[in-house]
Amino acid sequence: MRIVIAEDDALLREGLALLLRAEGLDVVATADNPAGFLTAVERHQPDVAIVDVRMPPTHTDEGIVAAGEARRRQPGLAVLVLSAYVEHSFATTLLADGADRLGYLLKERVGRVEEFLSALSRVADGGTAVDPDVVGQLLARSRPDSALDRLTPRERDVLSLMAQGLGNTAIAARLFVTEGAVHKNIRSIFAKLDLTPLDHADRRVTAVLRYLEDTQAQP
């Protein structure tokens, strides 16, 4: 796995590089600004980019913008975005054009090495990884008229774990239920969110996106 890191905090940037290299992963370049990051992506054609949300010069949304531009320049690039705290609009902006090969984690998750490496691997393999704290806060902000109000508490639990990138087997283990029960809950979620089977749509990803979109705004 070839990785480019874009992070303006030198300590975190070098710490990430050391951690990943110690795990046998190939960190081909690091950058401390968006321009340097995009140059590194074009030069090295990495499999995955790890990008800080806030980067110079304004430390607002440069990382998100750069991540989107990198994916336009290199279709199929997996991107794992890191943020110091939950930023709801950035999470939904990042996922708006499709959730495959994308992740959004809080920086504190890096210290939990196994969780961080699991999320990185999931994104590199074509999946989605959304930080559990982001999921929890978005659920807490749910609007009274949200479509999510149709879901039972158990269905909310299942959707929350889906948004964290867990498969049916892992969800069943986490909730101490059978895979059949999880499958039944997921079918019910799709029905209540009006997601019909379409060849061109991944209903699992669409359900997570609907969940993010429906819960990002306060009433």
C-alpha positions, 0 to 999 in steps of 0.5 A: 500500500503506497501512502501520501500524508498531508498534515501541517503539524510536523509532529503528527505528520512524522509520527504517522509516517513512522507508525505506518512504516513500522507496520510495513506500509510504504509512505512515499511522500509527506506534505505540509500544505495542499499544493505540496500534497497535490504535487506528491499525489501526481508524482507518486500515484499513491493508493491512499492519501491521509489528509488533515481537514484544516491546512494552510494558509487559512486553516479552514477547509483546504484539506477537504478541497485538496482531497476532492481535487486529488480524487478528480486528478486520480480517480480511485484514490482512497482518502482518509481525512483526519480532523481534530473534532467533529465538523458535520458539514465537512463530513457530508461534503466529503461523502457527497459524491460517493462514499467508496474509498473514503474515511473521516476520523478524529485525530484522537483515533490515530492513538488507537493504533488497531482502530486506525489501521483497520479504518485505513485498510477498510478505505484502501479496500474500497470501503467507508470509515466514519468515526464513531464519535461523528456518527454519535453526534450526528444522531444526537442532532437528528431533526424531529421530522427526519426520516430517521424517526421512522427507525426503531432503536435497534435499526438506529444501532444497526445504521450507526454501525453500518456508518462506522464501516462494519459488515453484517457479521461484525454488527451481529457480534457487536449487538449480540444478535444473529446475522439473520436479525441484522439482515432483517433490520437492514432490509427494514432500514432500506424500506423506511428510508425509501431505498429501492433496489437499483443496479446502479446504487449501493443501498448500504452506502446510500443509507449512510449518506442519507443518515449523514445528510438528514442529521447535519442541520439543527431545526 
